Amino acid sequence: MSAKRSVRGSLANYLLALIAIFSLNFVLPRMMPGDPLQAIYGQEALVAMTPQMEAALIQKFSLDQPWSSQLYAYISGLFEGDLGYSYYFRDQVSAVILGALPWTLILTGSALILATSLGIVLGMESGYRRGGSLDRGLIAGLIFISGFPDFFVGIVLLLIFGVSLGIAPLYGSITPYSGETGLAYLLDILHHLALPLASLVLVQLGAVYLLTRNTMVVVLKERFVLTARAKGCTDRAVRYRHAGRNSLLPVITATGIRLPQLITGALFIEIVFSYPGVGLLLSTALDARDYPLIQGILLLVTVAVLTANCGVDLLYRRLDPRVRHAR
Amino acid sequence: MVTPGAAMLEIRDLVVSYHGSRVLSDVNLRLEYGDSMAIIGESGAGKTTLGLAIMGFSEGTTSGQICWQGRDLLRLPEEDMRSLRGKVVAMVFQNVEDALNPVLNIHDQVKEAMTVHRNGPGHAASARAFGLLEAVGLDHERAKSFPHQLSGGERQRALIAMALANDPDILILDEPTASLDSVTKGDVIEILRAAASDKISLVITHDISTAASLSKKMAVLYAGTIVEMGRTEDLLKNPRHPYTRGLIRSYPNMTTTKDLQGIPGRMDREADGCPFHRRCTQRTDICSRLPPSMQETNGRLIACHRGGIVPLLKLRGITKSFGQREVLSNVSLTVLEGETLAVVGESGCGKTTLARITIGLCDPDRGDVLFEDETLRVRGLEFYRKVQMIYQNPAESLSHRMSVLDLVREPLDVQRLGGRQEREASVRKALDDVELPSDDRFLARYPHQLSGGEAQRVAIARAMVLQPKLLIADEPTSALDASIQAKILRLLQNLQEKRGLSMLFITHDLALARKVSDRIAVLHRGMLVEEGPASQVVSSPAHPYTRCLLEQAARLDATIGSPGVESSAGRGAAAQDRDRWIGAAAVNR
C-alpha cells in the first residue's frame, strides 16, 4: 500500500515539473518587453506578415483578451497538439517535429540502449576481473575515448570510414530516391545509422562502464557475495545475479542523469552527419530564427527527458526492493 | 565404499598465510559424523580463516590437507569445490548487515541454494525453501520479505535455513549468535542444535556460552595455533592452558563468580616459540625458543611446554595437634599457578594454622608441603623469595620502629638483592604498584603515621617487593572498612592478572571468597569438608556446613534473617543445621 502511495507521489512530482515548464513557456513571451507576437514569432516572421494574418494570430492567442482567456487558449492549443506555425517550413510546428522525431528516436534510443547495456556488461566483466589485462585495457581505452567530445569522434569516424575507406555513407538517414522497400530499406537505414550511432555509443560508453566497474568492485567485497559463493553459486550466477544486479542500481540512476547529455550529444552528431533528426531541425530553426519551432523542440526535449527519468524511477523501483518499500 | 575414515573430516597440518605471515599454523582436527566442535579464541586468532579454508575460500597460500571422503579439499579444482559448497559443506554466516543479497527476497535466496545444485525441479525447491524457513520460524509472509524488512534474528534464521537447504554433511557456523539479544540467541541455538545433530558441525565463535551449548568438543585457537582441545564440559570447568583460563576469566557469565580479569598484553603472531609466551605468566626459557608440541593427557590435548597450568603448591595430608586438640587433620590442597584458592571457615577451624604451616612458621605433625613439586624440608632464602605472606593486622605485622623505606626494603636486605640504589628503586616501584606515594616524605614515615588501609598496603608492598609467585594472605582485609577492602582486593587481582601471582586466601567471609577466588576450600574443625570451583561451592554446596556458611554470608536483601525464598519448613531445617554445625563448633571452642 505504501509502495503504491510512493509511486503516486513521484508521478505527482513529475506532473508538477511538467506544469511548471508549460507555465514558463506561456509566461515568458508575454513578459518580454514589446509585442508578445514578436516575442512568440520573432522579427523575421513579422516582416512577412500581412495585417489579416496578424489579426488571425491575435485572435488565436486571445492576445486582446484578459490573461485567463489567453491561458485557456494556450492549454486548449496544447491539447490539440498545436505548437504554432513554422514560417520557415510553412507548416504546423508539430508536423515538422513529427517528421524528424523518428530519426532522433532511433538514434538516441538505440544509443542509450547500446551504450548502457554494453557499458554494464563490460563493467561487470571488467570489475570481476579487477587488475587483469581485460580490465586494464578497457579502462585505458574507454576513458581515452570518452574524453573527446561526441562531434569530434563523429568527425574522426566520418573521415576514416566515410571519406578514406568509403564504406559508410557521408550523410543522411537513407539513400535518397533509391526507392528501396522491405529488408533492403531496413539495411539502408542501419547503414546510415552505423556511424552516428557508433560515435554516440563510444563517447557515452565510458561513463556507464566506469561506474558499473567501480560499483562491481565494491559490491564484490560485500558479505552477500561470499554467502552466494558459499551456497555453491556458479561464477556466472555470482557475477550477474548477485554482484551484478546490485551494481546496476547506481548505473540506472546515472542513466537518468545522463539523458540530457545524450540528447545534446545527438544534436551535434546529427549536424555532423546531416542526419535528418530533431537536432538538425533545431539547428535549421536556430539559423532561420524560427521561434515557434525552437520553442516546440525545446518543449518536446524537456518532456522527453522528464518521461525518461520517470521511466528510470519506475525501473529502479522494480530492481531495488528497498526503494519499493520505503515510505 | 564406506571405509574407516571415509565419513570424516580430517584437517592435517593446515597452514594458511597471507603475505608471508602465518594466520593458521599446523592445525590438526578430526571430526566424525555427529561430532560438534567449537573453535574459540580472541578476534584475529584465525578462527574465521579456518572456516573459510574448509569452504575452499582461502585467499592466502595454504599447505597441509583438508580431507573429506578421501579427497583433499585444498587441492580440489575450483569447479569440483563449487559443487561441494552448500551441498556437502555449508556455512552459516554471521548476520552482519549485508550477509543477504538486498535485492532478492529470502525465499528466492534459500531456493537458489538448491537450484544451483540442480537438486530436483524448481517447484520442489520452492516448496522446500518455504518448509525450511517455516522450520526456523519464518512464516510464508516473512519468507517473501526482503532482507531489509527483517530483524537481525530473522536474518540469522534465514541464513541458517539457507545453509541447511541441501542437508549438508559438514556445517560451519561462523559467529552464529553474535549481535543477537539473549532470547533470540536462545531460539537460534535451539534451531542450530537440532540441525547439527546428525552432521559434522564446527562452531567458530568468541562467545564461550554459545560454544558451550553447541559443541561437545572444544578447541582453543591462539594466534593460529590450537593450544588446547578437549571435551567442552571438562575444558570449561577445568581449563589447563593458561590462555584458556584467561579467556574464561574474561568472559562475563552466570556460572563463575569471580570478578572479570583480562589477559595482559596483546596477541603477537610473529613470536618465536610458544605463541602465547609473551603473555604467559609461567613461561620459562624454553617457551620463547621452541614451539610446544601437542600432548595428550586424559583425553585432553594441550600445547604447552609446562604441561598446562602448573601446580605451584601442594599440601598433602597435613595433620597438626596442639596438645590434645587436633587442629588440622589430613588436609590436602593444591594451588595452581595464577590461581586464587580461598580457604574458608569460622574462627578456630585451623585455617591460620594451615597458613603458618605453609609458610614454615610451624611444622606439621604429619604430611608434606610441596612447592614446585619439591617437598619442603628446610625453607631457605630461595623459598621466601617465591613465597610471601601478609597478615590480618598490619599494625602488628609492621615494626613500629622502622620507616616505610626500611620496612619495604627489609626482604631485599635479607635476600641481599642488588645494591643500595637498586633496592630503593624496587621499594618505590613496589609502593607505586600498591598505589601508595613513593616520595621521600612518605618513605620516611613510621607505621603510627599511616592509616589502616595505608599500613596494609605497605605490608602488601613488602610482600610484593620480591615479586613472589605465591602470596599467602591471612584475612588481609578484615581489619579494614569495605571501600578500602575493595581497593586492596582489586589491587591483588591486578597483580595476579599482570604477574600470574598465585594466592592462598584465608578468610571467614564466603561472600568475599566467591568474588576473589577461583576455587574455594571449606575447613570445618580442622577437616576439609568441601572443595571445588568457587561458583559450584556457592551455588550448589554439597556439605551442610557450607550451606550454613552460605546462609550466614552477607546479603543486601531487605528482609533480615530470611535469606532467599525459603519455605518455612526449609527454614526450620536450615535453623536446625545451623544449631548443629555452628553451635557445636562454638561449644568445642
Chai-1 contact restraints between the chains, C-beta under 6 A:
chainA,res_idxA,chainB,res_idxB,connection_type,confidence,min_distance_angstrom,max_distance_angstrom,comment,restraint_id
A,E222,B,D98,contact,1.0,0.0,6.0,A-B,restraint_1
A,R223,B,V96,contact,1.0,0.0,6.0,A-B,restraint_2
A,R223,B,D98,contact,1.0,0.0,6.0,A-B,restraint_3
A,R223,B,A99,contact,1.0,0.0,6.0,A-B,restraint_4
A,F224,B,D98,contact,1.0,0.0,6.0,A-B,restraint_5
A,F224,B,L100,contact,1.0,0.0,6.0,A-B,restraint_6
A,F224,B,N101,contact,1.0,0.0,6.0,A-B,restraint_7
A,T227,B,F93,contact,1.0,0.0,6.0,A-B,restraint_8
A,T227,B,A99,contact,1.0,0.0,6.0,A-B,restraint_9
A,A230,B,M55,contact,1.0,0.0,6.0,A-B,restraint_10
A,A230,B,R85,contact,1.0,0.0,6.0,A-B,restraint_11
A,A230,B,M91,contact,1.0,0.0,6.0,A-B,restraint_12
A,K231,B,G86,contact,1.0,0.0,6.0,A-B,restraint_13
A,K231,B,A113,contact,1.0,0.0,6.0,A-B,restraint_14
A,G232,B,R82,contact,1.0,0.0,6.0,A-B,restraint_15
A,G232,B,R85,contact,1.0,0.0,6.0,A-B,restraint_16
A,G232,B,G86,contact,1.0,0.0,6.0,A-B,restraint_17
A,G232,B,K87,contact,1.0,0.0,6.0,A-B,restraint_18
A,G232,B,V116,contact,1.0,0.0,6.0,A-B,restraint_19
A,G232,B,H117,contact,1.0,0.0,6.0,A-B,restraint_20
A,C233,B,V116,contact,1.0,0.0,6.0,A-B,restraint_21
A,H242,B,N101,contact,1.0,0.0,6.0,A-B,restraint_22
A,R245,B,V103,contact,1.0,0.0,6.0,A-B,restraint_23
A,D320,B,V103,contact,1.0,0.0,6.0,A-B,restraint_24
A,P321,B,F146,contact,1.0,0.0,6.0,A-B,restraint_25
A,R322,B,H148,contact,1.0,0.0,6.0,A-B,restraint_26
